[in-house]
Amino acid sequence: MAEQALTDLRTTHNEASGLRSVAADFSSDRQAFRNVSWGKAMMWIFLLSDTFVFSCFLISYMTARMSTTVPWPNPSEVFALTIGGVTLPLILIAIMTFVLISSSGTMAMAVNFGYRRDRKKTAVLMLVTALLGATFVGMQAFEWTKLIHEGARPWANPWGAAQFGSSFFMITGFHGTHVSFGVLFLLIIARKVWRGDYDHERRGYFTSRKGRYEAVEIMGLYWHFVDLVWVFIFAFFYLW
């Protein structure tokens, strides 16, 4: 009887220790995220949800491409440009990729100067990033116009499988929308940085505490995510 009571006591002690261990794990997570700002945490949550959306789109694209019995269009032919009588495959896509990756570099420098509280350089670099993003969107609009003029539609295309048109316009359009909104917010935050809103803690949207350029960093997270997604789109659509 005494041995049974001792066994029950040990079991209860072990269960209590296990619950304390779980509570300690949760409290350590809470400590780790205690100093994370609300805006930065919400941006990470948004990017995580957006990752699932883009993943679903790309998986659907791969499924459609591998399951169709109709020949898939050759990207080197579909996205080629003729310049001076010479046909250059994927030249526009290469330039678009270079522009967007370059914008990621200028955005990183803007965040760096934001940490140093150099508002003029931060604002200028953000404006350069917005200009590169707008250039990318403009080239994408030219690409869409060219394909539509050649007969590409969301429900059909003249080069083969009809799923190509729907996949291309949906995924690149969704990404282009992200870039367009990113350009808009870059301009808004660059204007606030240039006016010194983050130095004087001027009240308004996207304004953090005095001396903290946190909105620039949050914008940088979004922009780097957009660039990273384009790398996957570039690999799946134009290189596969």
Biotite code that builds the C-alpha atoms (Angstrom):
import biotite.structure as struc

atoms = struc.array([
    struc.Atom([0.000, 0.000, 0.000], chain_id="A", res_id=1, res_name="MET", atom_name="CA", element="C"),
    struc.Atom([2.810, 2.338, 0.951], chain_id="A", res_id=2, res_name="ALA", atom_name="CA", element="C"),
    struc.Atom([4.683, 1.476, -2.262], chain_id="A", res_id=3, res_name="GLU", atom_name="CA", element="C"),
    struc.Atom([1.572, 2.229, -4.330], chain_id="A", res_id=4, res_name="GLN", atom_name="CA", element="C"),
    struc.Atom([1.160, 5.591, -2.600], chain_id="A", res_id=5, res_name="ALA", atom_name="CA", element="C"),
    struc.Atom([4.829, 6.391, -3.247], chain_id="A", res_id=6, res_name="LEU", atom_name="CA", element="C"),
    struc.Atom([4.427, 5.447, -6.923], chain_id="A", res_id=7, res_name="THR", atom_name="CA", element="C"),
    struc.Atom([1.354, 7.667, -7.253], chain_id="A", res_id=8, res_name="ASP", atom_name="CA", element="C"),
    struc.Atom([3.234, 10.520, -5.611], chain_id="A", res_id=9, res_name="LEU", atom_name="CA", element="C"),
    struc.Atom([6.130, 10.162, -8.048], chain_id="A", res_id=10, res_name="ARG", atom_name="CA", element="C"),
    struc.Atom([3.726, 10.057, -10.991], chain_id="A", res_id=11, res_name="THR", atom_name="CA", element="C"),
    struc.Atom([2.006, 13.207, -9.801], chain_id="A", res_id=12, res_name="THR", atom_name="CA", element="C"),
    struc.Atom([5.381, 14.891, -9.321], chain_id="A", res_id=13, res_name="HIS", atom_name="CA", element="C"),
    struc.Atom([6.499, 13.927, -12.819], chain_id="A", res_id=14, res_name="ASN", atom_name="CA", element="C"),
    struc.Atom([3.257, 15.212, -14.338], chain_id="A", res_id=15, res_name="GLU", atom_name="CA", element="C"),
    struc.Atom([3.652, 18.497, -12.464], chain_id="A", res_id=16, res_name="ALA", atom_name="CA", element="C"),
    struc.Atom([7.232, 18.777, -13.652], chain_id="A", res_id=17, res_name="SER", atom_name="CA", element="C"),
    struc.Atom([6.087, 18.105, -17.206], chain_id="A", res_id=18, res_name="GLY", atom_name="CA", element="C"),
    struc.Atom([3.449, 20.839, -16.998], chain_id="A", res_id=19, res_name="LEU", atom_name="CA", element="C"),
    struc.Atom([6.021, 23.257, -15.558], chain_id="A", res_id=20, res_name="ARG", atom_name="CA", element="C"),
    struc.Atom([8.336, 22.397, -18.437], chain_id="A", res_id=21, res_name="SER", atom_name="CA", element="C"),
    struc.Atom([5.606, 23.159, -20.977], chain_id="A", res_id=22, res_name="VAL", atom_name="CA", element="C"),
    struc.Atom([4.795, 26.408, -19.198], chain_id="A", res_id=23, res_name="ALA", atom_name="CA", element="C"),
    struc.Atom([8.496, 27.317, -19.200], chain_id="A", res_id=24, res_name="ALA", atom_name="CA", element="C"),
    struc.Atom([8.691, 26.699, -22.944], chain_id="A", res_id=25, res_name="ASP", atom_name="CA", element="C"),
    struc.Atom([5.719, 28.970, -23.604], chain_id="A", res_id=26, res_name="PHE", atom_name="CA", element="C"),
    struc.Atom([7.069, 31.650, -21.291], chain_id="A", res_id=27, res_name="SER", atom_name="CA", element="C"),
    struc.Atom([10.460, 31.547, -23.004], chain_id="A", res_id=28, res_name="SER", atom_name="CA", element="C"),
    struc.Atom([8.722, 32.107, -26.353], chain_id="A", res_id=29, res_name="ASP", atom_name="CA", element="C"),
    struc.Atom([6.872, 34.990, -24.791], chain_id="A", res_id=30, res_name="ARG", atom_name="CA", element="C"),
    struc.Atom([10.142, 36.474, -23.564], chain_id="A", res_id=31, res_name="GLN", atom_name="CA", element="C"),
    struc.Atom([11.669, 36.094, -27.024], chain_id="A", res_id=32, res_name="ALA", atom_name="CA", element="C"),
    struc.Atom([8.827, 38.001, -28.691], chain_id="A", res_id=33, res_name="PHE", atom_name="CA", element="C"),
    struc.Atom([8.196, 40.520, -25.929], chain_id="A", res_id=34, res_name="ARG", atom_name="CA", element="C"),
    struc.Atom([10.421, 43.164, -27.545], chain_id="A", res_id=35, res_name="ASN", atom_name="CA", element="C"),
    struc.Atom([9.053, 42.622, -31.050], chain_id="A", res_id=36, res_name="VAL", atom_name="CA", element="C"),
    struc.Atom([6.873, 45.510, -32.122], chain_id="A", res_id=37, res_name="SER", atom_name="CA", element="C"),
    struc.Atom([3.265, 45.028, -33.113], chain_id="A", res_id=38, res_name="TRP", atom_name="CA", element="C"),
    struc.Atom([3.861, 46.267, -36.649], chain_id="A", res_id=39, res_name="GLY", atom_name="CA", element="C"),
    struc.Atom([6.805, 43.957, -37.275], chain_id="A", res_id=40, res_name="LYS", atom_name="CA", element="C"),
    struc.Atom([4.974, 40.946, -35.857], chain_id="A", res_id=41, res_name="ALA", atom_name="CA", element="C"),
    struc.Atom([1.930, 41.635, -38.025], chain_id="A", res_id=42, res_name="MET", atom_name="CA", element="C"),
    struc.Atom([4.129, 41.977, -41.110], chain_id="A", res_id=43, res_name="MET", atom_name="CA", element="C"),
    struc.Atom([5.715, 38.583, -40.424], chain_id="A", res_id=44, res_name="TRP", atom_name="CA", element="C"),
    struc.Atom([2.255, 37.035, -40.023], chain_id="A", res_id=45, res_name="ILE", atom_name="CA", element="C"),
    struc.Atom([1.123, 38.629, -43.285], chain_id="A", res_id=46, res_name="PHE", atom_name="CA", element="C"),
    struc.Atom([4.218, 37.380, -45.119], chain_id="A", res_id=47, res_name="LEU", atom_name="CA", element="C"),
    struc.Atom([3.659, 33.888, -43.752], chain_id="A", res_id=48, res_name="LEU", atom_name="CA", element="C"),
    struc.Atom([0.077, 33.857, -45.024], chain_id="A", res_id=49, res_name="SER", atom_name="CA", element="C"),
    struc.Atom([1.213, 35.257, -48.369], chain_id="A", res_id=50, res_name="ASP", atom_name="CA", element="C"),
    struc.Atom([3.810, 32.501, -48.601], chain_id="A", res_id=51, res_name="THR", atom_name="CA", element="C"),
    struc.Atom([1.032, 29.924, -48.411], chain_id="A", res_id=52, res_name="PHE", atom_name="CA", element="C"),
    struc.Atom([-0.915, 31.707, -51.157], chain_id="A", res_id=53, res_name="VAL", atom_name="CA", element="C"),
    struc.Atom([2.012, 31.889, -53.565], chain_id="A", res_id=54, res_name="PHE", atom_name="CA", element="C"),
    struc.Atom([2.944, 28.291, -52.717], chain_id="A", res_id=55, res_name="SER", atom_name="CA", element="C"),
    struc.Atom([-0.565, 27.143, -53.652], chain_id="A", res_id=56, res_name="CYS", atom_name="CA", element="C"),
    struc.Atom([-0.370, 29.057, -56.942], chain_id="A", res_id=57, res_name="PHE", atom_name="CA", element="C"),
    struc.Atom([2.997, 27.599, -57.887], chain_id="A", res_id=58, res_name="LEU", atom_name="CA", element="C"),
    struc.Atom([2.022, 24.072, -56.877], chain_id="A", res_id=59, res_name="ILE", atom_name="CA", element="C"),
    struc.Atom([-1.132, 24.399, -58.976], chain_id="A", res_id=60, res_name="SER", atom_name="CA", element="C"),
    struc.Atom([0.995, 25.602, -61.881], chain_id="A", res_id=61, res_name="TYR", atom_name="CA", element="C"),
    struc.Atom([3.325, 22.609, -61.571], chain_id="A", res_id=62, res_name="MET", atom_name="CA", element="C"),
    struc.Atom([0.368, 20.241, -61.354], chain_id="A", res_id=63, res_name="THR", atom_name="CA", element="C"),
    struc.Atom([-1.265, 21.722, -64.458], chain_id="A", res_id=64, res_name="ALA", atom_name="CA", element="C"),
    struc.Atom([1.955, 21.634, -66.423], chain_id="A", res_id=65, res_name="ARG", atom_name="CA", element="C"),
    struc.Atom([2.837, 18.048, -65.551], chain_id="A", res_id=66, res_name="MET", atom_name="CA", element="C"),
    struc.Atom([-0.686, 16.691, -66.045], chain_id="A", res_id=67, res_name="SER", atom_name="CA", element="C"),
    struc.Atom([-1.606, 18.306, -69.372], chain_id="A", res_id=68, res_name="THR", atom_name="CA", element="C"),
    struc.Atom([-1.310, 16.186, -72.513], chain_id="A", res_id=69, res_name="THR", atom_name="CA", element="C"),
    struc.Atom([-0.981, 19.223, -74.794], chain_id="A", res_id=70, res_name="VAL", atom_name="CA", element="C"),
    struc.Atom([2.599, 20.439, -75.414], chain_id="A", res_id=71, res_name="PRO", atom_name="CA", element="C"),
    struc.Atom([3.643, 23.259, -73.087], chain_id="A", res_id=72, res_name="TRP", atom_name="CA", element="C"),
    struc.Atom([4.899, 26.478, -74.735], chain_id="A", res_id=73, res_name="PRO", atom_name="CA", element="C"),
    struc.Atom([8.652, 27.013, -74.908], chain_id="A", res_id=74, res_name="ASN", atom_name="CA", element="C"),
    struc.Atom([9.489, 30.060, -72.721], chain_id="A", res_id=75, res_name="PRO", atom_name="CA", element="C"),
    struc.Atom([12.529, 30.934, -74.842], chain_id="A", res_id=76, res_name="SER", atom_name="CA", element="C"),
    struc.Atom([10.225, 31.419, -77.819], chain_id="A", res_id=77, res_name="GLU", atom_name="CA", element="C"),
    struc.Atom([7.203, 32.919, -76.074], chain_id="A", res_id=78, res_name="VAL", atom_name="CA", element="C"),
    struc.Atom([9.166, 35.546, -74.133], chain_id="A", res_id=79, res_name="PHE", atom_name="CA", element="C"),
    struc.Atom([11.699, 36.390, -76.848], chain_id="A", res_id=80, res_name="ALA", atom_name="CA", element="C"),
    struc.Atom([12.158, 39.904, -78.203], chain_id="A", res_id=81, res_name="LEU", atom_name="CA", element="C"),
    struc.Atom([13.367, 40.879, -81.641], chain_id="A", res_id=82, res_name="THR", atom_name="CA", element="C"),
    struc.Atom([15.783, 43.815, -81.450], chain_id="A", res_id=83, res_name="ILE", atom_name="CA", element="C"),
    struc.Atom([17.529, 45.025, -84.602], chain_id="A", res_id=84, res_name="GLY", atom_name="CA", element="C"),
    struc.Atom([16.489, 41.949, -86.486], chain_id="A", res_id=85, res_name="GLY", atom_name="CA", element="C"),
    struc.Atom([18.012, 39.652, -83.835], chain_id="A", res_id=86, res_name="VAL", atom_name="CA", element="C"),
    struc.Atom([15.744, 37.443, -81.696], chain_id="A", res_id=87, res_name="THR", atom_name="CA", element="C"),
    struc.Atom([16.881, 37.462, -78.081], chain_id="A", res_id=88, res_name="LEU", atom_name="CA", element="C"),
    struc.Atom([15.256, 34.844, -75.827], chain_id="A", res_id=89, res_name="PRO", atom_name="CA", element="C"),
    struc.Atom([14.254, 35.979, -72.322], chain_id="A", res_id=90, res_name="LEU", atom_name="CA", element="C"),
    struc.Atom([16.092, 39.304, -72.651], chain_id="A", res_id=91, res_name="ILE", atom_name="CA", element="C"),
    struc.Atom([13.215, 41.286, -71.150], chain_id="A", res_id=92, res_name="LEU", atom_name="CA", element="C"),
    struc.Atom([12.819, 38.805, -68.291], chain_id="A", res_id=93, res_name="ILE", atom_name="CA", element="C"),
    struc.Atom([16.543, 39.009, -67.545], chain_id="A", res_id=94, res_name="ALA", atom_name="CA", element="C"),
    struc.Atom([16.371, 42.804, -67.348], chain_id="A", res_id=95, res_name="ILE", atom_name="CA", element="C"),
    struc.Atom([13.263, 42.657, -65.149], chain_id="A", res_id=96, res_name="MET", atom_name="CA", element="C"),
    struc.Atom([14.981, 40.252, -62.778], chain_id="A", res_id=97, res_name="THR", atom_name="CA", element="C"),
    struc.Atom([18.110, 42.414, -62.624], chain_id="A", res_id=98, res_name="PHE", atom_name="CA", element="C"),
    struc.Atom([16.023, 45.510, -61.862], chain_id="A", res_id=99, res_name="VAL", atom_name="CA", element="C"),
    struc.Atom([14.050, 43.846, -59.074], chain_id="A", res_id=100, res_name="LEU", atom_name="CA", element="C"),
    struc.Atom([17.095, 42.251, -57.445], chain_id="A", res_id=101, res_name="ILE", atom_name="CA", element="C"),
    struc.Atom([18.879, 45.616, -57.607], chain_id="A", res_id=102, res_name="SER", atom_name="CA", element="C"),
    struc.Atom([15.921, 47.207, -55.837], chain_id="A", res_id=103, res_name="SER", atom_name="CA", element="C"),
    struc.Atom([16.390, 44.727, -53.009], chain_id="A", res_id=104, res_name="SER", atom_name="CA", element="C"),
    struc.Atom([19.946, 46.035, -52.595], chain_id="A", res_id=105, res_name="GLY", atom_name="CA", element="C"),
    struc.Atom([18.862, 49.675, -52.455], chain_id="A", res_id=106, res_name="THR", atom_name="CA", element="C"),
    struc.Atom([16.155, 48.735, -49.949], chain_id="A", res_id=107, res_name="MET", atom_name="CA", element="C"),
    struc.Atom([18.730, 47.033, -47.727], chain_id="A", res_id=108, res_name="ALA", atom_name="CA", element="C"),
    struc.Atom([20.885, 50.175, -47.829], chain_id="A", res_id=109, res_name="MET", atom_name="CA", element="C"),
    struc.Atom([17.846, 52.298, -46.962], chain_id="A", res_id=110, res_name="ALA", atom_name="CA", element="C"),
    struc.Atom([17.216, 50.176, -43.868], chain_id="A", res_id=111, res_name="VAL", atom_name="CA", element="C"),
    struc.Atom([20.892, 50.461, -42.939], chain_id="A", res_id=112, res_name="ASN", atom_name="CA", element="C"),
    struc.Atom([20.846, 54.260, -43.140], chain_id="A", res_id=113, res_name="PHE", atom_name="CA", element="C"),
    struc.Atom([17.561, 54.218, -41.254], chain_id="A", res_id=114, res_name="GLY", atom_name="CA", element="C"),
    struc.Atom([19.328, 52.513, -38.356], chain_id="A", res_id=115, res_name="TYR", atom_name="CA", element="C"),
    struc.Atom([21.876, 55.336, -38.490], chain_id="A", res_id=116, res_name="ARG", atom_name="CA", element="C"),
    struc.Atom([19.054, 57.915, -38.500], chain_id="A", res_id=117, res_name="ARG", atom_name="CA", element="C"),
    struc.Atom([20.298, 59.436, -41.750], chain_id="A", res_id=118, res_name="ASP", atom_name="CA", element="C"),
    struc.Atom([16.913, 60.479, -43.037], chain_id="A", res_id=119, res_name="ARG", atom_name="CA", element="C"),
    struc.Atom([18.018, 62.044, -46.335], chain_id="A", res_id=120, res_name="LYS", atom_name="CA", element="C"),
    struc.Atom([19.959, 59.020, -47.562], chain_id="A", res_id=121, res_name="LYS", atom_name="CA", element="C"),
    struc.Atom([17.200, 56.731, -46.310], chain_id="A", res_id=122, res_name="THR", atom_name="CA", element="C"),
    struc.Atom([14.535, 58.665, -48.196], chain_id="A", res_id=123, res_name="ALA", atom_name="CA", element="C"),
    struc.Atom([16.605, 58.870, -51.394], chain_id="A", res_id=124, res_name="VAL", atom_name="CA", element="C"),
    struc.Atom([17.331, 55.139, -51.381], chain_id="A", res_id=125, res_name="LEU", atom_name="CA", element="C"),
    struc.Atom([13.667, 54.366, -50.786], chain_id="A", res_id=126, res_name="MET", atom_name="CA", element="C"),
    struc.Atom([12.757, 56.583, -53.754], chain_id="A", res_id=127, res_name="LEU", atom_name="CA", element="C"),
    struc.Atom([15.328, 54.754, -55.889], chain_id="A", res_id=128, res_name="VAL", atom_name="CA", element="C"),
    struc.Atom([13.799, 51.453, -54.765], chain_id="A", res_id=129, res_name="THR", atom_name="CA", element="C"),
    struc.Atom([10.330, 52.705, -55.697], chain_id="A", res_id=130, res_name="ALA", atom_name="CA", element="C"),
    struc.Atom([11.644, 53.842, -59.109], chain_id="A", res_id=131, res_name="LEU", atom_name="CA", element="C"),
    struc.Atom([13.139, 50.401, -59.765], chain_id="A", res_id=132, res_name="LEU", atom_name="CA", element="C"),
    struc.Atom([9.895, 48.750, -58.659], chain_id="A", res_id=133, res_name="GLY", atom_name="CA", element="C"),
    struc.Atom([7.857, 50.990, -60.963], chain_id="A", res_id=134, res_name="ALA", atom_name="CA", element="C"),
    struc.Atom([10.252, 50.150, -63.802], chain_id="A", res_id=135, res_name="THR", atom_name="CA", element="C"),
    struc.Atom([9.675, 46.463, -63.156], chain_id="A", res_id=136, res_name="PHE", atom_name="CA", element="C"),
    struc.Atom([5.899, 46.923, -63.240], chain_id="A", res_id=137, res_name="VAL", atom_name="CA", element="C"),
    struc.Atom([6.180, 48.939, -66.449], chain_id="A", res_id=138, res_name="GLY", atom_name="CA", element="C"),
    struc.Atom([8.201, 46.193, -68.131], chain_id="A", res_id=139, res_name="MET", atom_name="CA", element="C"),
    struc.Atom([5.707, 43.610, -66.920], chain_id="A", res_id=140, res_name="GLN", atom_name="CA", element="C"),
    struc.Atom([2.891, 45.665, -68.453], chain_id="A", res_id=141, res_name="ALA", atom_name="CA", element="C"),
    struc.Atom([4.853, 45.720, -71.733], chain_id="A", res_id=142, res_name="PHE", atom_name="CA", element="C"),
    struc.Atom([5.242, 41.936, -71.511], chain_id="A", res_id=143, res_name="GLU", atom_name="CA", element="C"),
    struc.Atom([1.516, 41.464, -70.941], chain_id="A", res_id=144, res_name="TRP", atom_name="CA", element="C"),
    struc.Atom([0.670, 43.779, -73.850], chain_id="A", res_id=145, res_name="THR", atom_name="CA", element="C"),
    struc.Atom([3.002, 41.877, -76.158], chain_id="A", res_id=146, res_name="LYS", atom_name="CA", element="C"),
    struc.Atom([1.533, 38.477, -75.225], chain_id="A", res_id=147, res_name="LEU", atom_name="CA", element="C"),
    struc.Atom([-2.066, 39.695, -75.520], chain_id="A", res_id=148, res_name="ILE", atom_name="CA", element="C"),
    struc.Atom([-1.280, 41.204, -78.917], chain_id="A", res_id=149, res_name="HIS", atom_name="CA", element="C"),
    struc.Atom([0.120, 37.829, -79.995], chain_id="A", res_id=150, res_name="GLU", atom_name="CA", element="C"),
    struc.Atom([-3.083, 36.058, -78.943], chain_id="A", res_id=151, res_name="GLY", atom_name="CA", element="C"),
    struc.Atom([-2.447, 34.953, -75.369], chain_id="A", res_id=152, res_name="ALA", atom_name="CA", element="C"),
    struc.Atom([-5.537, 34.876, -73.150], chain_id="A", res_id=153, res_name="ARG", atom_name="CA", element="C"),
    struc.Atom([-6.319, 33.438, -69.692], chain_id="A", res_id=154, res_name="PRO", atom_name="CA", element="C"),
    struc.Atom([-8.368, 30.714, -71.389], chain_id="A", res_id=155, res_name="TRP", atom_name="CA", element="C"),
    struc.Atom([-6.162, 30.012, -74.424], chain_id="A", res_id=156, res_name="ALA", atom_name="CA", element="C"),
    struc.Atom([-2.887, 30.755, -76.168], chain_id="A", res_id=157, res_name="ASN", atom_name="CA", element="C"),
    struc.Atom([-1.521, 30.116, -79.673], chain_id="A", res_id=158, res_name="PRO", atom_name="CA", element="C"),
    struc.Atom([1.522, 28.139, -78.540], chain_id="A", res_id=159, res_name="TRP", atom_name="CA", element="C"),
    struc.Atom([-0.022, 25.070, -76.910], chain_id="A", res_id=160, res_name="GLY", atom_name="CA", element="C"),
    struc.Atom([-1.640, 24.228, -73.577], chain_id="A", res_id=161, res_name="ALA", atom_name="CA", element="C"),
    struc.Atom([-4.463, 26.574, -72.598], chain_id="A", res_id=162, res_name="ALA", atom_name="CA", element="C"),
    struc.Atom([-3.454, 26.360, -68.926], chain_id="A", res_id=163, res_name="GLN", atom_name="CA", element="C"),
    struc.Atom([-0.357, 28.384, -69.720], chain_id="A", res_id=164, res_name="PHE", atom_name="CA", element="C"),
    struc.Atom([-2.307, 31.606, -70.192], chain_id="A", res_id=165, res_name="GLY", atom_name="CA", element="C"),
    struc.Atom([-4.392, 31.281, -67.038], chain_id="A", res_id=166, res_name="SER", atom_name="CA", element="C"),
    struc.Atom([-1.400, 30.344, -64.886], chain_id="A", res_id=167, res_name="SER", atom_name="CA", element="C"),
    struc.Atom([0.802, 33.081, -66.286], chain_id="A", res_id=168, res_name="PHE", atom_name="CA", element="C"),
    struc.Atom([-1.667, 35.955, -65.996], chain_id="A", res_id=169, res_name="PHE", atom_name="CA", element="C"),
    struc.Atom([-2.866, 34.896, -62.546], chain_id="A", res_id=170, res_name="MET", atom_name="CA", element="C"),
    struc.Atom([0.529, 34.397, -60.887], chain_id="A", res_id=171, res_name="ILE", atom_name="CA", element="C"),
    struc.Atom([2.463, 37.235, -62.528], chain_id="A", res_id=172, res_name="THR", atom_name="CA", element="C"),
    struc.Atom([-0.530, 39.533, -62.095], chain_id="A", res_id=173, res_name="GLY", atom_name="CA", element="C"),
    struc.Atom([-0.787, 38.705, -58.400], chain_id="A", res_id=174, res_name="PHE", atom_name="CA", element="C"),
    struc.Atom([2.926, 39.334, -57.956], chain_id="A", res_id=175, res_name="HIS", atom_name="CA", element="C"),
    struc.Atom([2.761, 42.537, -59.992], chain_id="A", res_id=176, res_name="GLY", atom_name="CA", element="C"),
    struc.Atom([-0.028, 43.764, -57.717], chain_id="A", res_id=177, res_name="THR", atom_name="CA", element="C"),
    struc.Atom([2.225, 43.185, -54.714], chain_id="A", res_id=178, res_name="HIS", atom_name="CA", element="C"),
    struc.Atom([5.017, 45.170, -56.358], chain_id="A", res_id=179, res_name="VAL", atom_name="CA", element="C"),
    struc.Atom([2.618, 48.005, -57.243], chain_id="A", res_id=180, res_name="SER", atom_name="CA", element="C"),
    struc.Atom([1.343, 48.311, -53.675], chain_id="A", res_id=181, res_name="PHE", atom_name="CA", element="C"),
    struc.Atom([4.943, 48.118, -52.468], chain_id="A", res_id=182, res_name="GLY", atom_name="CA", element="C"),
    struc.Atom([5.889, 51.069, -54.688], chain_id="A", res_id=183, res_name="VAL", atom_name="CA", element="C"),
    struc.Atom([2.967, 53.072, -53.300], chain_id="A", res_id=184, res_name="LEU", atom_name="CA", element="C"),
    struc.Atom([3.930, 52.429, -49.680], chain_id="A", res_id=185, res_name="PHE", atom_name="CA", element="C"),
    struc.Atom([7.603, 53.106, -50.438], chain_id="A", res_id=186, res_name="LEU", atom_name="CA", element="C"),
    struc.Atom([6.643, 56.566, -51.680], chain_id="A", res_id=187, res_name="LEU", atom_name="CA", element="C"),
    struc.Atom([4.466, 57.209, -48.629], chain_id="A", res_id=188, res_name="ILE", atom_name="CA", element="C"),
    struc.Atom([7.130, 56.187, -46.116], chain_id="A", res_id=189, res_name="ILE", atom_name="CA", element="C"),
    struc.Atom([9.921, 57.936, -48.053], chain_id="A", res_id=190, res_name="ALA", atom_name="CA", element="C"),
    struc.Atom([7.927, 61.170, -47.845], chain_id="A", res_id=191, res_name="ARG", atom_name="CA", element="C"),
    struc.Atom([7.479, 60.738, -44.094], chain_id="A", res_id=192, res_name="LYS", atom_name="CA", element="C"),
    struc.Atom([11.192, 60.050, -43.669], chain_id="A", res_id=193, res_name="VAL", atom_name="CA", element="C"),
    struc.Atom([12.133, 63.103, -45.754], chain_id="A", res_id=194, res_name="TRP", atom_name="CA", element="C"),
    struc.Atom([9.829, 65.358, -43.700], chain_id="A", res_id=195, res_name="ARG", atom_name="CA", element="C"),
    struc.Atom([11.395, 64.067, -40.482], chain_id="A", res_id=196, res_name="GLY", atom_name="CA", element="C"),
    struc.Atom([8.245, 62.476, -39.106], chain_id="A", res_id=197, res_name="ASP", atom_name="CA", element="C"),
    struc.Atom([10.302, 59.775, -37.393], chain_id="A", res_id=198, res_name="TYR", atom_name="CA", element="C"),
    struc.Atom([12.650, 62.357, -35.857], chain_id="A", res_id=199, res_name="ASP", atom_name="CA", element="C"),
    struc.Atom([9.916, 64.610, -34.470], chain_id="A", res_id=200, res_name="HIS", atom_name="CA", element="C"),
    struc.Atom([7.354, 61.844, -33.831], chain_id="A", res_id=201, res_name="GLU", atom_name="CA", element="C"),
    struc.Atom([4.775, 63.603, -35.944], chain_id="A", res_id=202, res_name="ARG", atom_name="CA", element="C"),
    struc.Atom([1.398, 61.961, -35.536], chain_id="A", res_id=203, res_name="ARG", atom_name="CA", element="C"),
    struc.Atom([-0.063, 60.037, -38.450], chain_id="A", res_id=204, res_name="GLY", atom_name="CA", element="C"),
    struc.Atom([-0.055, 56.694, -40.205], chain_id="A", res_id=205, res_name="TYR", atom_name="CA", element="C"),
    struc.Atom([3.099, 54.532, -40.211], chain_id="A", res_id=206, res_name="PHE", atom_name="CA", element="C"),
    struc.Atom([4.835, 56.664, -37.598], chain_id="A", res_id=207, res_name="THR", atom_name="CA", element="C"),
    struc.Atom([6.788, 54.896, -34.864], chain_id="A", res_id=208, res_name="SER", atom_name="CA", element="C"),
    struc.Atom([8.364, 56.282, -31.719], chain_id="A", res_id=209, res_name="ARG", atom_name="CA", element="C"),
    struc.Atom([10.771, 59.194, -31.947], chain_id="A", res_id=210, res_name="LYS", atom_name="CA", element="C"),
    struc.Atom([14.146, 58.290, -33.374], chain_id="A", res_id=211, res_name="GLY", atom_name="CA", element="C"),
    struc.Atom([13.051, 54.850, -34.593], chain_id="A", res_id=212, res_name="ARG", atom_name="CA", element="C"),
    struc.Atom([12.786, 54.150, -38.313], chain_id="A", res_id=213, res_name="TYR", atom_name="CA", element="C"),
    struc.Atom([10.929, 50.924, -37.747], chain_id="A", res_id=214, res_name="GLU", atom_name="CA", element="C"),
    struc.Atom([8.514, 51.526, -40.623], chain_id="A", res_id=215, res_name="ALA", atom_name="CA", element="C"),
    struc.Atom([11.490, 51.473, -43.016], chain_id="A", res_id=216, res_name="VAL", atom_name="CA", element="C"),
    struc.Atom([12.552, 48.074, -41.701], chain_id="A", res_id=217, res_name="GLU", atom_name="CA", element="C"),
    struc.Atom([8.999, 46.720, -41.966], chain_id="A", res_id=218, res_name="ILE", atom_name="CA", element="C"),
    struc.Atom([8.804, 47.989, -45.535], chain_id="A", res_id=219, res_name="MET", atom_name="CA", element="C"),
    struc.Atom([12.124, 46.277, -46.185], chain_id="A", res_id=220, res_name="GLY", atom_name="CA", element="C"),
    struc.Atom([10.726, 42.944, -45.000], chain_id="A", res_id=221, res_name="LEU", atom_name="CA", element="C"),
    struc.Atom([7.849, 43.238, -47.438], chain_id="A", res_id=222, res_name="TYR", atom_name="CA", element="C"),
    struc.Atom([10.060, 44.275, -50.350], chain_id="A", res_id=223, res_name="TRP", atom_name="CA", element="C"),
    struc.Atom([12.579, 41.482, -49.839], chain_id="A", res_id=224, res_name="HIS", atom_name="CA", element="C"),
    struc.Atom([9.700, 39.004, -49.733], chain_id="A", res_id=225, res_name="PHE", atom_name="CA", element="C"),
    struc.Atom([8.376, 40.295, -53.065], chain_id="A", res_id=226, res_name="VAL", atom_name="CA", element="C"),
    struc.Atom([11.845, 39.918, -54.575], chain_id="A", res_id=227, res_name="ASP", atom_name="CA", element="C"),
    struc.Atom([12.214, 36.396, -53.212], chain_id="A", res_id=228, res_name="LEU", atom_name="CA", element="C"),
    struc.Atom([8.863, 35.333, -54.664], chain_id="A", res_id=229, res_name="VAL", atom_name="CA", element="C"),
    struc.Atom([9.953, 36.615, -58.070], chain_id="A", res_id=230, res_name="TRP", atom_name="CA", element="C"),
    struc.Atom([12.985, 34.296, -57.943], chain_id="A", res_id=231, res_name="VAL", atom_name="CA", element="C"),
    struc.Atom([10.632, 31.300, -57.713], chain_id="A", res_id=232, res_name="PHE", atom_name="CA", element="C"),
    struc.Atom([8.328, 32.657, -60.432], chain_id="A", res_id=233, res_name="ILE", atom_name="CA", element="C"),
    struc.Atom([11.352, 33.265, -62.652], chain_id="A", res_id=234, res_name="PHE", atom_name="CA", element="C"),
    struc.Atom([12.578, 29.693, -62.118], chain_id="A", res_id=235, res_name="ALA", atom_name="CA", element="C"),
    struc.Atom([9.199, 28.007, -62.668], chain_id="A", res_id=236, res_name="PHE", atom_name="CA", element="C"),
    struc.Atom([7.873, 30.068, -65.584], chain_id="A", res_id=237, res_name="PHE", atom_name="CA", element="C"),
    struc.Atom([10.920, 31.141, -67.544], chain_id="A", res_id=238, res_name="TYR", atom_name="CA", element="C"),
    struc.Atom([13.592, 28.523, -66.882], chain_id="A", res_id=239, res_name="LEU", atom_name="CA", element="C"),
    struc.Atom([11.550, 25.318, -66.651], chain_id="A", res_id=240, res_name="TRP", atom_name="CA", element="C"),
])
